[in-house]
């Protein structure tokens, strides 16, 4: 219904409110559509990255802190060896 077809001020106000609500919904749709597209693209890239990790096997690397056969820094022996190295 057009505002010019309304017979009373109440009908005009009602029509204007309905038009404003429809316009606001239309504006919100484009924003949500853009957000949805960007989130889908991000999800696709993260899935692709995850597939790379799922297909790989753990490496046979030394545990954290072990370098050149030194004891791990997570153990008492490793801490004592590190202190002895600093003292000398």
PyMOL Python script that loads the backbone (N, CA, C, O; Angstrom):
from pymol import cmd

cmd.read_pdbstr("""\
ATOM      1  N   UNK A   1       0.840  -1.180   0.000  1.00  0.00           N
ATOM      2  CA  UNK A   1       0.000   0.000   0.000  1.00  0.00           C
ATOM      3  C   UNK A   1       0.884   1.242   0.000  1.00  0.00           C
ATOM      4  O   UNK A   1       1.940   1.260   0.633  1.00  0.00           O
ATOM      5  N   UNK A   2       0.459   2.257  -0.697  1.00  0.00           N
ATOM      6  CA  UNK A   2       1.194   3.492  -0.827  1.00  0.00           C
ATOM      7  C   UNK A   2       0.722   4.487   0.239  1.00  0.00           C
ATOM      8  O   UNK A   2      -0.437   4.457   0.655  1.00  0.00           O
ATOM      9  N   UNK A   3       1.619   5.360   0.671  1.00  0.00           N
ATOM     10  CA  UNK A   3       1.270   6.358   1.685  1.00  0.00           C
ATOM     11  C   UNK A   3       0.180   7.287   1.166  1.00  0.00           C
ATOM     12  O   UNK A   3      -0.668   7.741   1.934  1.00  0.00           O
ATOM     13  N   UNK A   4       0.199   7.569  -0.120  1.00  0.00           N
ATOM     14  CA  UNK A   4      -0.797   8.483  -0.700  1.00  0.00           C
ATOM     15  C   UNK A   4      -2.194   7.867  -0.719  1.00  0.00           C
ATOM     16  O   UNK A   4      -3.182   8.593  -0.832  1.00  0.00           O
ATOM     17  N   UNK A   5      -2.295   6.554  -0.610  1.00  0.00           N
ATOM     18  CA  UNK A   5      -3.598   5.895  -0.605  1.00  0.00           C
ATOM     19  C   UNK A   5      -4.231   5.879   0.774  1.00  0.00           C
ATOM     20  O   UNK A   5      -5.417   5.578   0.903  1.00  0.00           O
ATOM     21  N   UNK A   6      -3.463   6.198   1.809  1.00  0.00           N
ATOM     22  CA  UNK A   6      -3.994   6.179   3.176  1.00  0.00           C
ATOM     23  C   UNK A   6      -4.991   7.316   3.357  1.00  0.00           C
ATOM     24  O   UNK A   6      -4.835   8.408   2.811  1.00  0.00           O
ATOM     25  N   UNK A   7      -6.023   7.015   4.146  1.00  0.00           N
ATOM     26  CA  UNK A   7      -7.078   8.007   4.366  1.00  0.00           C
ATOM     27  C   UNK A   7      -6.883   8.770   5.665  1.00  0.00           C
ATOM     28  O   UNK A   7      -7.295   9.925   5.771  1.00  0.00           O
ATOM     29  N   UNK A   8      -6.269   8.149   6.643  1.00  0.00           N
ATOM     30  CA  UNK A   8      -6.068   8.822   7.933  1.00  0.00           C
ATOM     31  C   UNK A   8      -4.586   8.881   8.259  1.00  0.00           C
ATOM     32  O   UNK A   8      -3.764   8.207   7.639  1.00  0.00           O
ATOM     33  N   UNK A   9      -4.269   9.699   9.243  1.00  0.00           N
ATOM     34  CA  UNK A   9      -2.871   9.818   9.681  1.00  0.00           C
ATOM     35  C   UNK A   9      -2.380   8.505  10.297  1.00  0.00           C
ATOM     36  O   UNK A   9      -1.211   8.153  10.140  1.00  0.00           O
ATOM     37  N   UNK A  10      -3.239   7.792  10.981  1.00  0.00           N
ATOM     38  CA  UNK A  10      -2.872   6.509  11.581  1.00  0.00           C
ATOM     39  C   UNK A  10      -2.489   5.497  10.503  1.00  0.00           C
ATOM     40  O   UNK A  10      -1.518   4.758  10.664  1.00  0.00           O
ATOM     41  N   UNK A  11      -3.240   5.459   9.412  1.00  0.00           N
ATOM     42  CA  UNK A  11      -2.909   4.554   8.312  1.00  0.00           C
ATOM     43  C   UNK A  11      -1.565   4.927   7.695  1.00  0.00           C
ATOM     44  O   UNK A  11      -0.771   4.050   7.354  1.00  0.00           O
ATOM     45  N   UNK A  12      -1.308   6.233   7.550  1.00  0.00           N
ATOM     46  CA  UNK A  12      -0.027   6.684   7.005  1.00  0.00           C
ATOM     47  C   UNK A  12       1.125   6.250   7.917  1.00  0.00           C
ATOM     48  O   UNK A  12       2.144   5.743   7.447  1.00  0.00           O
ATOM     49  N   UNK A  13       0.952   6.453   9.211  1.00  0.00           N
ATOM     50  CA  UNK A  13       1.992   6.063  10.166  1.00  0.00           C
ATOM     51  C   UNK A  13       2.248   4.559  10.109  1.00  0.00           C
ATOM     52  O   UNK A  13       3.394   4.112  10.163  1.00  0.00           O
ATOM     53  N   UNK A  14       1.177   3.790  10.001  1.00  0.00           N
ATOM     54  CA  UNK A  14       1.304   2.337   9.934  1.00  0.00           C
ATOM     55  C   UNK A  14       2.046   1.916   8.655  1.00  0.00           C
ATOM     56  O   UNK A  14       2.905   1.035   8.703  1.00  0.00           O
ATOM     57  N   UNK A  15       1.729   2.523   7.545  1.00  0.00           N
ATOM     58  CA  UNK A  15       2.387   2.211   6.272  1.00  0.00           C
ATOM     59  C   UNK A  15       3.860   2.588   6.323  1.00  0.00           C
ATOM     60  O   UNK A  15       4.716   1.835   5.859  1.00  0.00           O
ATOM     61  N   UNK A  16       4.153   3.754   6.889  1.00  0.00           N
ATOM     62  CA  UNK A  16       5.547   4.200   6.983  1.00  0.00           C
ATOM     63  C   UNK A  16       6.356   3.250   7.856  1.00  0.00           C
ATOM     64  O   UNK A  16       7.495   2.924   7.523  1.00  0.00           O
ATOM     65  N   UNK A  17       5.781   2.803   8.967  1.00  0.00           N
ATOM     66  CA  UNK A  17       6.480   1.861   9.844  1.00  0.00           C
ATOM     67  C   UNK A  17       6.744   0.539   9.129  1.00  0.00           C
ATOM     68  O   UNK A  17       7.818  -0.043   9.281  1.00  0.00           O
ATOM     69  N   UNK A  18       5.784   0.068   8.360  1.00  0.00           N
ATOM     70  CA  UNK A  18       5.966  -1.190   7.630  1.00  0.00           C
ATOM     71  C   UNK A  18       7.047  -1.046   6.558  1.00  0.00           C
ATOM     72  O   UNK A  18       7.864  -1.947   6.368  1.00  0.00           O
ATOM     73  N   UNK A  19       7.047   0.093   5.859  1.00  0.00           N
ATOM     74  CA  UNK A  19       8.065   0.330   4.833  1.00  0.00           C
ATOM     75  C   UNK A  19       9.460   0.420   5.466  1.00  0.00           C
ATOM     76  O   UNK A  19      10.425  -0.115   4.921  1.00  0.00           O
ATOM     77  N   UNK A  20       9.562   1.095   6.612  1.00  0.00           N
ATOM     78  CA  UNK A  20      10.850   1.220   7.305  1.00  0.00           C
ATOM     79  C   UNK A  20      11.344  -0.145   7.766  1.00  0.00           C
ATOM     80  O   UNK A  20      12.531  -0.448   7.648  1.00  0.00           O
ATOM     81  N   UNK A  21      10.444  -0.967   8.289  1.00  0.00           N
ATOM     82  CA  UNK A  21      10.835  -2.305   8.740  1.00  0.00           C
ATOM     83  C   UNK A  21      11.322  -3.151   7.567  1.00  0.00           C
ATOM     84  O   UNK A  21      12.313  -3.872   7.686  1.00  0.00           O
ATOM     85  N   UNK A  22      10.633  -3.063   6.450  1.00  0.00           N
ATOM     86  CA  UNK A  22      11.031  -3.819   5.257  1.00  0.00           C
ATOM     87  C   UNK A  22      12.388  -3.346   4.740  1.00  0.00           C
ATOM     88  O   UNK A  22      13.231  -4.158   4.357  1.00  0.00           O
ATOM     89  N   UNK A  23      12.592  -2.047   4.730  1.00  0.00           N
ATOM     90  CA  UNK A  23      13.866  -1.489   4.271  1.00  0.00           C
ATOM     91  C   UNK A  23      15.005  -1.932   5.188  1.00  0.00           C
ATOM     92  O   UNK A  23      16.074  -2.308   4.708  1.00  0.00           O
ATOM     93  N   UNK A  24      14.787  -1.891   6.498  1.00  0.00           N
ATOM     94  CA  UNK A  24      15.825  -2.301   7.443  1.00  0.00           C
ATOM     95  C   UNK A  24      16.174  -3.780   7.291  1.00  0.00           C
ATOM     96  O   UNK A  24      17.341  -4.156   7.405  1.00  0.00           O
ATOM     97  N   UNK A  25      15.184  -4.611   7.037  1.00  0.00           N
ATOM     98  CA  UNK A  25      15.447  -6.037   6.823  1.00  0.00           C
ATOM     99  C   UNK A  25      16.264  -6.238   5.548  1.00  0.00           C
ATOM    100  O   UNK A  25      17.166  -7.075   5.511  1.00  0.00           O
ATOM    101  N   UNK A  26      15.950  -5.477   4.512  1.00  0.00           N
ATOM    102  CA  UNK A  26      16.682  -5.601   3.245  1.00  0.00           C
ATOM    103  C   UNK A  26      18.136  -5.169   3.417  1.00  0.00           C
ATOM    104  O   UNK A  26      19.038  -5.805   2.872  1.00  0.00           O
ATOM    105  N   UNK A  27      18.369  -4.105   4.162  1.00  0.00           N
ATOM    106  CA  UNK A  27      19.738  -3.638   4.407  1.00  0.00           C
ATOM    107  C   UNK A  27      20.499  -4.669   5.224  1.00  0.00           C
ATOM    108  O   UNK A  27      21.656  -4.962   4.923  1.00  0.00           O
ATOM    109  N   UNK A  28      19.875  -5.218   6.242  1.00  0.00           N
ATOM    110  CA  UNK A  28      20.520  -6.224   7.081  1.00  0.00           C
ATOM    111  C   UNK A  28      20.872  -7.479   6.312  1.00  0.00           C
ATOM    112  O   UNK A  28      21.872  -8.127   6.623  1.00  0.00           O
ATOM    113  N   UNK A  29      20.080  -7.838   5.318  1.00  0.00           N
ATOM    114  CA  UNK A  29      20.344  -9.043   4.529  1.00  0.00           C
ATOM    115  C   UNK A  29      21.667  -8.946   3.802  1.00  0.00           C
ATOM    116  O   UNK A  29      22.435  -9.908   3.793  1.00  0.00           O
ATOM    117  N   UNK A  30      21.950  -7.815   3.195  1.00  0.00           N
ATOM    118  CA  UNK A  30      23.193  -7.694   2.433  1.00  0.00           C
ATOM    119  C   UNK A  30      24.412  -7.768   3.356  1.00  0.00           C
ATOM    120  O   UNK A  30      25.440  -8.332   2.979  1.00  0.00           O
ATOM    121  N   UNK A  31      24.305  -7.211   4.542  1.00  0.00           N
ATOM    122  CA  UNK A  31      25.412  -7.266   5.499  1.00  0.00           C
ATOM    123  C   UNK A  31      25.636  -8.711   5.941  1.00  0.00           C
ATOM    124  O   UNK A  31      26.773  -9.182   5.985  1.00  0.00           O
ATOM    125  N   UNK A  32      24.559  -9.407   6.267  1.00  0.00           N
ATOM    126  CA  UNK A  32      24.673 -10.805   6.691  1.00  0.00           C
ATOM    127  C   UNK A  32      25.166 -11.700   5.563  1.00  0.00           C
ATOM    128  O   UNK A  32      25.902 -12.656   5.807  1.00  0.00           O
ATOM    129  N   UNK A  33      24.769 -11.402   4.343  1.00  0.00           N
ATOM    130  CA  UNK A  33      25.227 -12.188   3.197  1.00  0.00           C
ATOM    131  C   UNK A  33      26.737 -12.040   3.031  1.00  0.00           C
ATOM    132  O   UNK A  33      27.435 -13.025   2.790  1.00  0.00           O
ATOM    133  N   UNK A  34      27.239 -10.821   3.157  1.00  0.00           N
ATOM    134  CA  UNK A  34      28.678 -10.577   3.047  1.00  0.00           C
ATOM    135  C   UNK A  34      29.430 -11.281   4.177  1.00  0.00           C
ATOM    136  O   UNK A  34      30.455 -11.918   3.935  1.00  0.00           O
ATOM    137  N   UNK A  35      28.935 -11.172   5.391  1.00  0.00           N
ATOM    138  CA  UNK A  35      29.576 -11.814   6.537  1.00  0.00           C
ATOM    139  C   UNK A  35      29.588 -13.338   6.364  1.00  0.00           C
ATOM    140  O   UNK A  35      30.589 -13.992   6.654  1.00  0.00           O
ATOM    141  N   UNK A  36      28.490 -13.884   5.899  1.00  0.00           N
ATOM    142  CA  UNK A  36      28.390 -15.324   5.680  1.00  0.00           C
ATOM    143  C   UNK A  36      29.402 -15.784   4.637  1.00  0.00           C
ATOM    144  O   UNK A  36      30.042 -16.821   4.809  1.00  0.00           O
ATOM    145  N   UNK A  37      29.549 -15.028   3.569  1.00  0.00           N
ATOM    146  CA  UNK A  37      30.497 -15.395   2.511  1.00  0.00           C
ATOM    147  C   UNK A  37      31.937 -15.365   3.033  1.00  0.00           C
ATOM    148  O   UNK A  37      32.722 -16.260   2.724  1.00  0.00           O
ATOM    149  N   UNK A  38      32.285 -14.353   3.812  1.00  0.00           N
ATOM    150  CA  UNK A  38      33.652 -14.266   4.328  1.00  0.00           C
ATOM    151  C   UNK A  38      33.923 -15.378   5.345  1.00  0.00           C
ATOM    152  O   UNK A  38      35.029 -15.917   5.382  1.00  0.00           O
ATOM    153  N   UNK A  39      32.941 -15.724   6.160  1.00  0.00           N
ATOM    154  CA  UNK A  39      33.128 -16.807   7.122  1.00  0.00           C
ATOM    155  C   UNK A  39      33.256 -18.158   6.422  1.00  0.00           C
ATOM    156  O   UNK A  39      34.030 -19.011   6.857  1.00  0.00           O
ATOM    157  N   UNK A  40      32.509 -18.354   5.350  1.00  0.00           N
ATOM    158  CA  UNK A  40      32.633 -19.602   4.590  1.00  0.00           C
ATOM    159  C   UNK A  40      34.019 -19.725   3.951  1.00  0.00           C
ATOM    160  O   UNK A  40      34.598 -20.811   3.922  1.00  0.00           O
ATOM    161  N   UNK A  41      34.543 -18.619   3.445  1.00  0.00           N
ATOM    162  CA  UNK A  41      35.878 -18.638   2.843  1.00  0.00           C
ATOM    163  C   UNK A  41      36.938 -18.944   3.899  1.00  0.00           C
ATOM    164  O   UNK A  41      37.864 -19.715   3.648  1.00  0.00           O
ATOM    165  N   UNK A  42      36.802 -18.344   5.068  1.00  0.00           N
ATOM    166  CA  UNK A  42      37.746 -18.603   6.156  1.00  0.00           C
ATOM    167  C   UNK A  42      37.666 -20.065   6.602  1.00  0.00           C
ATOM    168  O   UNK A  42      38.694 -20.699   6.841  1.00  0.00           O
ATOM    169  N   UNK A  43      36.462 -20.591   6.711  1.00  0.00           N
ATOM    170  CA  UNK A  43      36.276 -21.987   7.095  1.00  0.00           C
ATOM    171  C   UNK A  43      36.909 -22.925   6.080  1.00  0.00           C
ATOM    172  O   UNK A  43      37.541 -23.910   6.460  1.00  0.00           O
ATOM    173  N   UNK A  44      36.750 -22.635   4.811  1.00  0.00           N
ATOM    174  CA  UNK A  44      37.337 -23.481   3.767  1.00  0.00           C
ATOM    175  C   UNK A  44      38.859 -23.481   3.859  1.00  0.00           C
ATOM    176  O   UNK A  44      39.486 -24.530   3.715  1.00  0.00           O
ATOM    177  N   UNK A  45      39.454 -22.324   4.094  1.00  0.00           N
ATOM    178  CA  UNK A  45      40.919 -22.267   4.192  1.00  0.00           C
ATOM    179  C   UNK A  45      41.410 -23.000   5.437  1.00  0.00           C
ATOM    180  O   UNK A  45      42.451 -23.655   5.394  1.00  0.00           O
ATOM    181  N   UNK A  46      40.679 -22.900   6.538  1.00  0.00           N
ATOM    182  CA  UNK A  46      41.074 -23.608   7.756  1.00  0.00           C
ATOM    183  C   UNK A  46      40.923 -25.122   7.604  1.00  0.00           C
ATOM    184  O   UNK A  46      41.738 -25.884   8.124  1.00  0.00           O
ATOM    185  N   UNK A  47      39.887 -25.555   6.894  1.00  0.00           N
ATOM    186  CA  UNK A  47      39.721 -26.996   6.640  1.00  0.00           C
ATOM    187  C   UNK A  47      40.865 -27.516   5.783  1.00  0.00           C
ATOM    188  O   UNK A  47      41.380 -28.608   6.024  1.00  0.00           O
ATOM    189  N   UNK A  48      41.260 -26.740   4.787  1.00  0.00           N
ATOM    190  CA  UNK A  48      42.361 -27.149   3.912  1.00  0.00           C
ATOM    191  C   UNK A  48      43.657 -27.264   4.711  1.00  0.00           C
ATOM    192  O   UNK A  48      44.426 -28.205   4.515  1.00  0.00           O
ATOM    193  N   UNK A  49      43.901 -26.321   5.599  1.00  0.00           N
ATOM    194  CA  UNK A  49      45.094 -26.357   6.443  1.00  0.00           C
ATOM    195  C   UNK A  49      45.048 -27.545   7.401  1.00  0.00           C
ATOM    196  O   UNK A  49      46.071 -28.187   7.638  1.00  0.00           O
ATOM    197  N   UNK A  50      43.881 -27.841   7.949  1.00  0.00           N
ATOM    198  CA  UNK A  50      43.725 -28.966   8.861  1.00  0.00           C
ATOM    199  C   UNK A  50      43.973 -30.292   8.149  1.00  0.00           C
ATOM    200  O   UNK A  50      44.553 -31.202   8.742  1.00  0.00           O
ATOM    201  N   UNK A  51      43.555 -30.422   6.912  1.00  0.00           N
ATOM    202  CA  UNK A  51      43.778 -31.652   6.150  1.00  0.00           C
ATOM    203  C   UNK A  51      45.269 -31.929   5.971  1.00  0.00           C
ATOM    204  O   UNK A  51      45.682 -33.088   5.937  1.00  0.00           O
ATOM    205  N   UNK A  52      46.071 -30.886   5.858  1.00  0.00           N
ATOM    206  CA  UNK A  52      47.514 -31.067   5.734  1.00  0.00           C
ATOM    207  C   UNK A  52      48.085 -31.699   6.996  1.00  0.00           C
ATOM    208  O   UNK A  52      48.953 -32.569   6.918  1.00  0.00           O
ATOM    209  N   UNK A  53      47.601 -31.265   8.166  1.00  0.00           N
ATOM    210  CA  UNK A  53      48.091 -31.813   9.422  1.00  0.00           C
ATOM    211  C   UNK A  53      47.563 -33.214   9.672  1.00  0.00           C
ATOM    212  O   UNK A  53      48.281 -34.046  10.226  1.00  0.00           O
ATOM    213  N   UNK A  54      46.346 -33.494   9.285  1.00  0.00           N
ATOM    214  CA  UNK A  54      45.772 -34.806   9.519  1.00  0.00           C
ATOM    215  C   UNK A  54      46.451 -35.871   8.681  1.00  0.00           C
ATOM    216  O   UNK A  54      46.508 -37.027   9.099  1.00  0.00           O
ATOM    217  N   UNK A  55      46.958 -35.528   7.534  1.00  0.00           N
ATOM    218  CA  UNK A  55      47.612 -36.485   6.664  1.00  0.00           C
ATOM    219  C   UNK A  55      49.059 -36.752   7.033  1.00  0.00           C
ATOM    220  O   UNK A  55      49.669 -37.669   6.482  1.00  0.00           O
ATOM    221  N   UNK A  56      49.628 -35.979   7.948  1.00  0.00           N
ATOM    222  CA  UNK A  56      51.037 -36.132   8.280  1.00  0.00           C
ATOM    223  C   UNK A  56      51.205 -36.983   9.538  1.00  0.00           C
ATOM    224  O   UNK A  56      50.283 -37.148  10.337  1.00  0.00           O
ATOM    225  N   UNK A  57      52.409 -37.512   9.680  1.00  0.00           N
ATOM    226  CA  UNK A  57      52.769 -38.316  10.847  1.00  0.00           C
ATOM    227  C   UNK A  57      53.634 -37.467  11.777  1.00  0.00           C
ATOM    228  O   UNK A  57      54.304 -36.541  11.319  1.00  0.00           O
ATOM    229  N   UNK A  58      53.627 -37.772  13.085  1.00  0.00           N
ATOM    230  CA  UNK A  58      54.502 -37.039  14.000  1.00  0.00           C
ATOM    231  C   UNK A  58      55.967 -37.282  13.643  1.00  0.00           C
ATOM    232  O   UNK A  58      56.340 -38.371  13.208  1.00  0.00           O
ATOM    233  N   UNK A  59      56.765 -36.283  13.827  1.00  0.00           N
ATOM    234  CA  UNK A  59      58.185 -36.418  13.500  1.00  0.00           C
ATOM    235  C   UNK A  59      58.907 -37.124  14.645  1.00  0.00           C
ATOM    236  O   UNK A  59      58.390 -37.197  15.759  1.00  0.00           O
ATOM    237  N   UNK A  60      60.077 -37.633  14.373  1.00  0.00           N
ATOM    238  CA  UNK A  60      60.870 -38.318  15.386  1.00  0.00           C
ATOM    239  C   UNK A  60      61.828 -37.373  16.077  1.00  0.00           C
ATOM    240  O   UNK A  60      62.909 -37.789  16.494  1.00  0.00           O
ATOM    241  N   UNK A  61      61.463 -36.128  16.206  1.00  0.00           N
ATOM    242  CA  UNK A  61      62.340 -35.119  16.794  1.00  0.00           C
ATOM    243  C   UNK A  61      62.521 -35.366  18.288  1.00  0.00           C
ATOM    244  O   UNK A  61      61.726 -36.060  18.921  1.00  0.00           O
ATOM    245  N   UNK A  62      63.571 -34.790  18.827  1.00  0.00           N
ATOM    246  CA  UNK A  62      63.851 -34.892  20.258  1.00  0.00           C
ATOM    247  C   UNK A  62      62.791 -34.113  21.048  1.00  0.00           C
ATOM    248  O   UNK A  62      62.221 -33.148  20.539  1.00  0.00           O
ATOM    249  N   UNK A  63      62.531 -34.531  22.284  1.00  0.00           N
ATOM    250  CA  UNK A  63      61.582 -33.781  23.113  1.00  0.00           C
ATOM    251  C   UNK A  63      62.077 -32.365  23.356  1.00  0.00           C
ATOM    252  O   UNK A  63      63.243 -32.047  23.125  1.00  0.00           O
ATOM    253  N   UNK A  64      61.181 -31.534  23.821  1.00  0.00           N
ATOM    254  CA  UNK A  64      61.487 -30.130  24.055  1.00  0.00           C
ATOM    255  C   UNK A  64      62.681 -29.989  25.001  1.00  0.00           C
ATOM    256  O   UNK A  64      62.758 -30.677  26.018  1.00  0.00           O
ATOM    257  N   UNK A  65      63.592 -29.111  24.664  1.00  0.00           N
ATOM    258  CA  UNK A  65      64.727 -28.831  25.523  1.00  0.00           C
ATOM    259  C   UNK A  65      65.944 -29.693  25.232  1.00  0.00           C
ATOM    260  O   UNK A  65      67.031 -29.382  25.719  1.00  0.00           O
ATOM    261  N   UNK A  66      65.809 -30.748  24.470  1.00  0.00           N
ATOM    262  CA  UNK A  66      66.949 -31.623  24.167  1.00  0.00           C
ATOM    263  C   UNK A  66      67.626 -31.139  22.901  1.00  0.00           C
ATOM    264  O   UNK A  66      67.029 -31.085  21.826  1.00  0.00           O
ATOM    265  N   UNK A  67      68.854 -30.800  23.061  1.00  0.00           N
ATOM    266  CA  UNK A  67      69.647 -30.387  21.908  1.00  0.00           C
ATOM    267  C   UNK A  67      71.036 -31.000  22.052  1.00  0.00           C
ATOM    268  O   UNK A  67      71.661 -30.889  23.106  1.00  0.00           O
ATOM    269  N   UNK A  68      71.502 -31.626  21.029  1.00  0.00           N
ATOM    270  CA  UNK A  68      72.831 -32.231  21.015  1.00  0.00           C
ATOM    271  C   UNK A  68      73.004 -33.252  22.138  1.00  0.00           C
ATOM    272  O   UNK A  68      74.087 -33.343  22.717  1.00  0.00           O
ATOM    273  N   UNK A  69      71.979 -34.010  22.453  1.00  0.00           N
ATOM    274  CA  UNK A  69      72.085 -35.059  23.452  1.00  0.00           C
ATOM    275  C   UNK A  69      72.011 -34.569  24.886  1.00  0.00           C
ATOM    276  O   UNK A  69      72.173 -35.373  25.805  1.00  0.00           O
ATOM    277  N   UNK A  70      71.772 -33.288  25.118  1.00  0.00           N
ATOM    278  CA  UNK A  70      71.669 -32.770  26.480  1.00  0.00           C
ATOM    279  C   UNK A  70      70.375 -33.253  27.122  1.00  0.00           C
ATOM    280  O   UNK A  70      69.399 -33.507  26.416  1.00  0.00           O
ATOM    281  N   UNK A  71      70.346 -33.385  28.456  1.00  0.00           N
ATOM    282  CA  UNK A  71      69.117 -33.791  29.133  1.00  0.00           C
ATOM    283  C   UNK A  71      68.023 -32.737  28.971  1.00  0.00           C
ATOM    284  O   UNK A  71      68.299 -31.564  28.717  1.00  0.00           O
ATOM    285  N   UNK A  72      66.792 -33.177  29.123  1.00  0.00           N
ATOM    286  CA  UNK A  72      65.652 -32.284  28.963  1.00  0.00           C
ATOM    287  C   UNK A  72      65.596 -31.278  30.106  1.00  0.00           C
ATOM    288  O   UNK A  72      65.932 -31.607  31.243  1.00  0.00           O
ATOM    289  N   UNK A  73      65.176 -30.066  29.809  1.00  0.00           N
ATOM    290  CA  UNK A  73      65.081 -29.049  30.851  1.00  0.00           C
ATOM    291  C   UNK A  73      63.854 -29.261  31.731  1.00  0.00           C
ATOM    292  O   UNK A  73      63.671 -28.545  32.715  1.00  0.00           O
ATOM    293  N   UNK A  74      63.023 -30.222  31.394  1.00  0.00           N
ATOM    294  CA  UNK A  74      61.841 -30.513  32.198  1.00  0.00           C
ATOM    295  C   UNK A  74      62.146 -31.472  33.347  1.00  0.00           C
ATOM    296  O   UNK A  74      61.275 -31.715  34.183  1.00  0.00           O
ATOM    297  N   UNK A  75      63.348 -32.017  33.408  1.00  0.00           N
ATOM    298  CA  UNK A  75      63.694 -32.961  34.463  1.00  0.00           C
ATOM    299  C   UNK A  75      64.711 -32.323  35.409  1.00  0.00           C
ATOM    300  O   UNK A  75      65.335 -31.314  35.080  1.00  0.00           O
ATOM    301  N   UNK A  76      64.868 -32.924  36.585  1.00  0.00           N
ATOM    302  CA  UNK A  76      65.829 -32.419  37.563  1.00  0.00           C
ATOM    303  C   UNK A  76      67.251 -32.538  37.032  1.00  0.00           C
ATOM    304  O   UNK A  76      68.077 -31.650  37.243  1.00  0.00           O
ATOM    305  N   UNK A  77      67.529 -33.632  36.349  1.00  0.00           N
ATOM    306  CA  UNK A  77      68.867 -33.802  35.775  1.00  0.00           C
ATOM    307  C   UNK A  77      69.160 -32.715  34.752  1.00  0.00           C
ATOM    308  O   UNK A  77      70.277 -32.201  34.685  1.00  0.00           O
ATOM    309  N   UNK A  78      68.180 -32.375  33.974  1.00  0.00           N
ATOM    310  CA  UNK A  78      68.362 -31.336  32.974  1.00  0.00           C
ATOM    311  C   UNK A  78      68.600 -29.982  33.595  1.00  0.00           C
ATOM    312  O   UNK A  78      69.432 -29.212  33.115  1.00  0.00           O
ATOM    313  N   UNK A  79      67.878 -29.684  34.657  1.00  0.00           N
ATOM    314  CA  UNK A  79      68.054 -28.400  35.353  1.00  0.00           C
ATOM    315  C   UNK A  79      69.431 -28.340  35.985  1.00  0.00           C
ATOM    316  O   UNK A  79      70.110 -27.318  35.896  1.00  0.00           O
ATOM    317  N   UNK A  80      69.854 -29.436  36.629  1.00  0.00           N
ATOM    318  CA  UNK A  80      71.167 -29.459  37.274  1.00  0.00           C
ATOM    319  C   UNK A  80      72.275 -29.317  36.225  1.00  0.00           C
ATOM    320  O   UNK A  80      73.269 -28.629  36.460  1.00  0.00           O
ATOM    321  N   UNK A  81      72.105 -29.964  35.078  1.00  0.00           N
ATOM    322  CA  UNK A  81      73.109 -29.842  34.021  1.00  0.00           C
ATOM    323  C   UNK A  81      73.162 -28.414  33.499  1.00  0.00           C
ATOM    324  O   UNK A  81      74.241 -27.897  33.211  1.00  0.00           O
ATOM    325  N   UNK A  82      72.018 -27.782  33.376  1.00  0.00           N
ATOM    326  CA  UNK A  82      71.988 -26.392  32.928  1.00  0.00           C
ATOM    327  C   UNK A  82      72.654 -25.454  33.910  1.00  0.00           C
ATOM    328  O   UNK A  82      73.363 -24.530  33.512  1.00  0.00           O
ATOM    329  N   UNK A  83      72.425 -25.692  35.218  1.00  0.00           N
ATOM    330  CA  UNK A  83      73.085 -24.867  36.238  1.00  0.00           C
ATOM    331  C   UNK A  83      74.589 -25.085  36.252  1.00  0.00           C
ATOM    332  O   UNK A  83      75.363 -24.142  36.416  1.00  0.00           O
ATOM    333  N   UNK A  84      74.998 -26.345  36.077  1.00  0.00           N
ATOM    334  CA  UNK A  84      76.436 -26.626  36.044  1.00  0.00           C
ATOM    335  C   UNK A  84      77.077 -25.961  34.841  1.00  0.00           C
ATOM    336  O   UNK A  84      78.211 -25.489  34.919  1.00  0.00           O
ATOM    337  N   UNK A  85      76.359 -25.923  33.735  1.00  0.00           N
ATOM    338  CA  UNK A  85      76.887 -25.291  32.534  1.00  0.00           C
ATOM    339  C   UNK A  85      77.027 -23.782  32.736  1.00  0.00           C
ATOM    340  O   UNK A  85      77.985 -23.173  32.261  1.00  0.00           O
ATOM    341  N   UNK A  86      76.065 -23.184  33.443  1.00  0.00           N
ATOM    342  CA  UNK A  86      76.133 -21.748  33.705  1.00  0.00           C
ATOM    343  C   UNK A  86      77.242 -21.425  34.705  1.00  0.00           C
ATOM    344  O   UNK A  86      77.871 -20.371  34.612  1.00  0.00           O
ATOM    345  N   UNK A  87      77.486 -22.322  35.659  1.00  0.00           N
ATOM    346  CA  UNK A  87      78.501 -22.074  36.695  1.00  0.00           C
ATOM    347  C   UNK A  87      79.900 -22.145  36.120  1.00  0.00           C
ATOM    348  O   UNK A  87      80.808 -21.495  36.637  1.00  0.00           O
ATOM    349  N   UNK A  88      80.095 -22.908  35.074  1.00  0.00           N
ATOM    350  CA  UNK A  88      81.447 -23.052  34.540  1.00  0.00           C
ATOM    351  C   UNK A  88      81.789 -22.020  33.515  1.00  0.00           C
ATOM    352  O   UNK A  88      82.898 -22.023  32.981  1.00  0.00           O
TER     353      UNK A  88
END
""", "prot")
cmd.dss("prot")
cmd.show_as("cartoon", "prot")
cmd.util.cbc("prot")
cmd.orient("prot")
